[in-house]
């Protein structure tokens, strides 16, 4: 569901707080990994 998606993306995409604490390349890496997980979840939901 959409609520699920929002919840997942909030978990996946770093908050502003972690943006200030972590180096940018680390944040990008985490976000990319998170988005890949999100994609897998979306694919599972489609099937």
C-alpha positions, 0 to 999 in steps of 0.5 A: 500500500501507499502508506507502506511505501511512505513508511519504507521510504522514510526508513530508507532515505536518510533524514536531515539529521543524518545528513549533517552527521554522515559524509555525503558519499556515505549517504548517497550509498545508503540511499542507493542501497535503500532504493534498491531494497525499495525496488525489490519490495515493489517488484514483490508487490507487483507479482 
